[in-house]
Amino acid sequence: MNRAHILRAIWRTPMISRVQAAALLGLDKSTVSLVVNELLDQGLLEEVAQGEASRQGGRKPVLLQINPRFGAVLGMELQPGFFRAALCDLHGRVIKDWTSERCRGDESFSEYLLNIIGSLLDDTGEHQQQIMGVGVAMGGLVNSLKNEIAGSIPLHLESYDFQREISDRCQVPVIAENDANACAWGELTFHRTSNMHDFLYVFVQMRHDDQADLTYGGIGVGIGVVINGTLYPGASFTTGEFRSAFWNNQGSGQFSLTDEEAARVTEDPALRERFFRELARNVAVIVNVMNLDHLFVGGDVLKYRQELGPVLREEIQRNWPYETPVQCEISFSSFGEKAVVYGAAAMILDRIFSDQIFPLGDIRNRHGRAEVLSKFTEAILGLGER
């Protein structure tokens, strides 16, 4: 357990010394030094620089970070008709990415997804043996801990055992997640060295092709909630899905827009303002009731940030019953159109560096990389059960 805590602390606070890690975790310095030396031998950590000496002088501390080349993770966004994917190192930096149209056709969903994952793994080249896990994000009720999909309107799925149908049939762990929740994971990972612990992520899709219009009216919204530095899972671990409080069976989508109106939102400024206003009023209630200090917005809506930003600020303040200004900073996604992909990879990174597991056991052979990666694979798959 000490190893798990130390590894996560270094991942969350790169360029940290042994002494700083000991103080942060309340552990004895000798304990931290012993564990760090083991992790250096295993190749998971690397010494990168020397810090400043203390006021009393003495030796400069050696700074530590996760070795980004030790492994890699694959993140994927799955939508009707296309997918995006990115291969990231253990610092979350993108090594390679893909975007491709890929309709399901006559394939079963399992065959469809397994073929995509297989082609991506084959295309990672020299990095294939380093891949420690794959995150697949999609719209729907997704339980990422049990690796099950209770339902997905865009992908036409109900009660789908993702673990048995997909992960058990792949050579690496493959974990499903809701796309809005994946976006929240991405921001958590990107801002992991800051004190950003409580925020909302609103993921907005505004797509008008045959697949999107047919399945969800072309406008889709999901919301991820982060509390105390972790994604809020909900009672049944299926958070992320949304429907407007103003919806009253006007259309097949999530808002009080008819299907015909939803199809014209991107070209009609008046309809777009109405949509943004309704979205903002729903979001304002959540932000104010939960007293959140940050709101992220991402998805196709980024091209309209100059229109949406002022509406969000106005409605959040209008919803607040006191004269004091609401202290909620509004930011648009750090990752643009790759927010879901990066977030899916970030979810796997968070599992790898969870402080609840440390799968390496007594492996101390510097050359036992394959065995180390195998242990991580077993731990990632078993984390949900724990």
N, C-alpha and C positions, 0 to 999 in steps of 0.2 A: 504493500500500500504506500509506503514511503516513496518507492520508485515511481509509482503512478503520480503521486502529488508533485514530486520534483520535476518529472518530465512535463506535466501540464503547466507548471509554473514557468518553466523555461520557454515553452511554446507560447504562452500568453504574454511573457515579458522577455523578449529576446534581448541579447546583450546584457545579461544579468550575471553577476559573479556568484561564486559559491557562498560567500559570506552573505550577500543580499538574499539569495534563495533561502538560506537557513533562517534569516531574520523574518522573511516573508511568511514562511511556513511554520515558524516556531520549533524548528528542529535543531539538534545539536550539529555544530559545524563538521565534526568528524563523520557523522552519519551522512550528511550531504556530500562530503568529499568522496566517501566510499562509493556511494551510488553513482555520482557523476563519473567517477573513474570507470565503473562498469559500463555505463552508457557510452562513454568515449571508446572503450574497447569494442563494444558491439557496433559502433559506427553510427549510432543514432544522434549523438551530439558531436559538436566540433568546437574547438577553441578558436575564437576569431580575432580577438584584439586584447589589448591591455587597457584597463580603466585608469582613472586618476587615483593616486595614492591618497590616503587619509591625511588629515591635518597633522597627525602625529608622525607622518612620513612612513617609511617602511616600504615593503615590496608593493608594486602596483598589482591590483587584482586582475586575474585573467577572466575575460568575458566569454560567455557561452551562448550558443544558439542550437536549435535543431539543425541537423545536417540535411539541407534541402534535397540532396541527391540520393539519400538513403532509399527513398521510395517515391511513388507518385499515386495520384488519385484521378479518377475520371468522373466528370460531372456531365449530366445530360438533361436537356429539356425535351420532353415528348409532347408534341401537339398533333392534332389531326392534320395529316398532310405533310408535315415536315418535322425535322428534329435539329437541334443544335447540340454540340458537345465540346468539351475542352479537357485537355490533359494538363494537370497542375502538379507542380512539385510540392514538397511538404511545407513550403512557406506560402502556398496558395498562388504562386506565380504561374501564368499560363505558358506551357511548353508548346502546345499545338492545339488548334481548334478546327471545328468542322461545322458547316451548315449545309443541309441537304433536304430537298423535297423527297418525301418517301411516303406514298399512300399505302394503306394496308391491303387493299385489294381483296383477294379471296383467302388470304392467309388467316389463321387464327391469331388472336392477339399475342399468344405465347410465341408462335413461330415468327411473327412480325418483329417483336422486340428482341428475341434471341438472335435473329439474323443481323439486326442493327448493331447490337452489342458485340457480336462476333466480328463483324467487319471493322468496327472501331478498334477493338483489341488488336486485330491483325495489322491495322494501319499505324499502330504506335511504335512499330519497329523495335529499336534497341531498348525501349522503355517497357516493353510488354512484361518482362519478368519482374519489374519493379512495382507493378500496379498492385495496390493494397486494397482497393475497393472501388465500386462504381455507385454513384448516386443518380437515381432517375427521378426527375421531378415532373409532375403532371397535375392537371386540375382534377379535383375530386376529394372524396373522403378517404384519406390515406393514413393508416396507422403504421408509422415508420418503425415503431418498437417491435410490433409483432410481424411487420412486413406483410401487411394485408391491405387490400383496397376494398372498402365497404361499398363504394360506388363511384363512378366517374361518368358524368354526362358527356363531356367531350369525347371520351374514348369508348363509350358504350360498354362499360363494365359494371358488373354487380357481383359482390361477394367473391372477389378474386384473390386466391392464395398466392401472392407474389413470391413468397419464400419457396414454396414447393414448385411453382410453375417456372420461375425464372432463376432465383438465386441458387437453388440446389442443383441447377443444371449448368451453372457457369463455374469456371475455374477460380474465380475471385468472388468475394461477397458483393452482392448487388442489392442495394437498399432503396426502396421507394419512398417518396416524400411529396406532399402537396406543394405546388409551385410557389404559392405565396409564402409558405413557411420556409421553403428553400431560399427565397430572396432574403428573408429575415436572418437565416443562418449566414448568408454571405456578408451582410452588414455586421453581424456579430463578430465574424472572423476578421474582417477588414479593420474593425475598430477595437480589436481585442486588447490592445495595449492602453486604451482610454478607459474612462469611467462611465461609458455609455451602457447602462444596465436595463433601462425601461423604455421601450419604444414600440411604435406601431409601424408595420410595413404594409402599404396598400399597393397591391399589384393590379394594374389595369390593362386589359387587352382591348384593342379597338381594331379588329380585323374583319374584312368583308370579302371573303372568298366563299365558294360553294360549301366547303366543309364547315367553316365557322358559322355562316348564316344558318345552316341546317341544324347544327347541334346546340348552339347557345345564343343565337341572335347576333353574333358578331361582337358583342360587348361582354366581356367577362371580368369580374372583380373578385379577388381573394384577399384576405387580410391575415397577416401573421402578427402575433403578439409576443413580445419579449418582456419577461418580468425577472428582475434580479439576475440578469445576465444569462438567462436560458430561455429557450422557446417554450411558451405555455402550451402544454399538450392537450388540455381538456380532459373531461372525465373519461371519455372513451378513446382518447388519443387520436382524434380525427378533427382537429381544428383547421381553420383556414378558409372554409367555404362561407359564402355571404349571399344574402338577399336583402334588398332595400326594405326599410320599414314602410315605404310608400307604395310598394308593389301590391297590386290588387287584381292579378290575373289578366293584366292588360295585354301581355305578350308572352313569348316563350323565354324571355331573358330574365334578368335579375332586378330590373328597374321599372318605373312606371311609364315606360316607353312602349308603344306598340312595335311590332316587328318592323313595320314600314318606317317608323320614326328612327328606330335603332340603326337601320340600314343607311340613314342619311345623316347621322351624327357627324361624321368626319367632313362632310361637305356643307353643312348648314350651321352657321355660327350660333343662331338662336337656339337650335336643338342642343348643340354642344354645351351652351351655357346652362341650359335647363338640366342636362345630365350632370354636369360638374356641380351644380348647386345641390342636386339631390344626393350625389355622392358625398359632398362636403358636409351636409347636415347629418348624415349617418355617421361619418367619421368623427364629427365634433362631439357627439354623445360619448363615444368610446374614449376619446382623448381626455375629455373633461371629467368623466366619472372615475377614470383610472389615474387621473392626474399625471399623465405621461409628459415627459419633457422633450420628446423628440418624435417626429413623424417623418418617415421615408415614403416616397412615392416612386414607383417604377413601372416599366412596361411600355407599351406602344404610346401611352399618354405623354411620354417625355417630350414629344414634338410640340405639345400644347402647354408646356410648363408656364409660359407667360400668361396664359389665360387661367389655368387651374390654381396656381399659387395664391393669387389675391383672393380667389373665392374661398379657398380653404382657410386662410387667415381670418377672413371676415366671418365665416360661419362658426369657426371655433370660438372666436370672441363673442359672437352674438349668442351662442348657446350657454355661455358662462353667466351665472346669475349674480355675480358680484361686479363691483366697479373696477377692481384691480385687473390689470392686463394678464392674459393667460401666458404663462412662460413655457411655450412649446415651440421649439425650433423645427421648421419645415425644410427638409432636404430632398432633392431628387436623387435617384439611385446613383451610387458610386460606379456602377458597372454597365449602364446603358442597356442595350438589348441583350447583353450576356448576363444579366442579373440572375436569372433562374439557373443557368448553367453553372456559374461560379458558386451560387448558393448550394447546388446539389453536391458539388465537390467539397465545399466547406462543411457540409453535414458529415461527410465521411471523415474529414480531418478532425472534427470535434470528437467523433467516436474513437478514432485512433488515439487521440491524446486525452481521452476521458480519465478523470482522476478516480474512477470507480474500478478500473481494471489495470493490470500491468501484465501483459501476456508473455513476457520474455522468460520468466522463471529464472533458472540457473544457467541459461545459455551465456557463456562467456568467451566463446571462440570468435575472434574477429572475422574469421572466414566463413562463419555459419550463417551467412545472410539469408539463404533460402529457408533455413529452419526458423530464423527470426521472423521472416515475412509470413511463414505458415502459421506461426503462433498468433500473429496479429490477425490473420484471417479468421482463425477459430474464435478469437476474442470478439471481433466486430460482429460476427454472426450470433454469438451468444449473449451480447450485451443486452438485447431486448428482454431476454428471459430473466436476467438478473435485476 
